Amino acid sequence: MDTDSPAHPTWLPAQVLRVRDGRLAEAPQTDRLAEETPIALEYNGISHATMLATPADLEDFALGFSLTEGIVESARDVRGIELREECDGVVVEVEISSACAARLKERRRAMSGRTGCGLCGVETLPEVVRDVAPVAGAPALPLAAALAAMQALRERQPLHTATGATHAAGWADADGRLQWVREDVGRHNALDKLVGALARADVGAAQRAGSLIVVSSRASFEMVQKTAAAGVGMLAAVSAPTALAQRLAQRLGVGLMGFMRGDDATVYARQERIAG
């Protein structure tokens, strides 16, 4: 598996004692554990956030996070991404346009000036559910394409196969062909990495609107919001969505499917995005 930070492996060996049929094994065995590494994001030299993530595809992660969190409006606003190894993790230095940097500083000042208990104030809600533009209309995606993409995702998760501890997000075109897959210990991180890969590949807006993202997790409102921010017309998840995710998908024009198991699925929002 390729990684932007080779000094930090994506998994590590560990000695474990297995239990089978209610009995302890007589001797330890070697297993593989997915690595979690602190990843610090800096914008124009100012620390913004530190997250635990799988230390792979970090340039995709930085670009995708910047886009889905509204820090930049397009990939062109990112002037450069540099990785700096630290003893305990990786610092990702992102250089953004002066206009985006000024807007980010203003947002940080507004957030730091608030008092009280977090989400109690109405003024904090836009920081949680951001003002993301609805996804453009596109021809309905064939159901068979969505089912094929999810099946393909299960077969393209080498880190999960090795460790059983990671999530994946994949992007498929209108024919259900899975083009990119990104893995991470966090489902949001995996999706950000995928969005970054899409941006770096310069996939056009019309192609995105008629495509789908498949994820190995449940569909939270944040996953829907990130999908809409990427301009992708459908999000398909292995597990269920939340009620807020369903409402947000309906508002943002994102087709939302869940409980995709084999040939079974449930369509929760924007049924016009899928065709039988």
C-alpha positions, 0 to 999 in steps of 0.5 A: 500500500502506497503512503506519503509518509514511509517512516510511519507504517500503516500496520504493525505486528503484535503478539496476541493470544487467541480464544477459539471455541471458548478456549485459550490457545496454548501459545501466542501468535502474530497478528497485525494491528492498524496504526493510528498516527497523530496527523497535525494540519497547519495552514500557512504556518498556523496549527489548525487541527490534529487528528488520529489517522492512518499515515497513508495518502496524507496529501489526499487527506489534506486536500480533501479535508480542506475542501470538505471543511470549506477551508478552500473553495477549490484545489486551485486555492491550495498552493502546496502541501509538504509533509514533515516527519515528527517523532510522534507523528506527521505535520502536514503543512498546507499553503493556501491562498491569502483570501482563504487564509484570511477567511480561516483566521476570521472563522477561528476568531469567531469560534474562539470568541464564543462562550457557553456550552458549545452547541447550545447557541443557535449561532453555533449550528452553521459551524456544524451543518455548513452551507454547502451547495446542492449537487447538480442534477444528473441522469439516474445511476443504474442500481446494478452499478451501485451494487457492483461498486459496493461489491468491488469495494469489499475486494479492494481493502488490503489494510482492512484485510490485514488488520480488520480495523479500518474503513474504506471509501471508494469512488465509482463512475456512472457505470459502477467502475470503482476508480479510487479507494482510500482506507483509514482507521476513521471513516471521515478520514477515508472519505476526505482522502478520497475527495482529495484524490478526486480533486488531484485527478481533476474529475469534472463536475458533470462526471461527479454529479452522475457518480457515487461514493461507496463507504464501508461504514454508516452514513452520518450527516458529515459523510453526506455533507462531505459528499455534497461538498465534493459534488458527487450525486450519491452516497452508498453505505454498508450500514444505516444513515442517521435521520439528520443524514437523511434530511441533509441528503434530501436538501443537498440533492444527494442520493442516499443508500444504506444497508447495502448487503449483496443485492439488498439495499435501502434508498433513503433520499433522492430516489430519482438518483437511482434507476432500477 
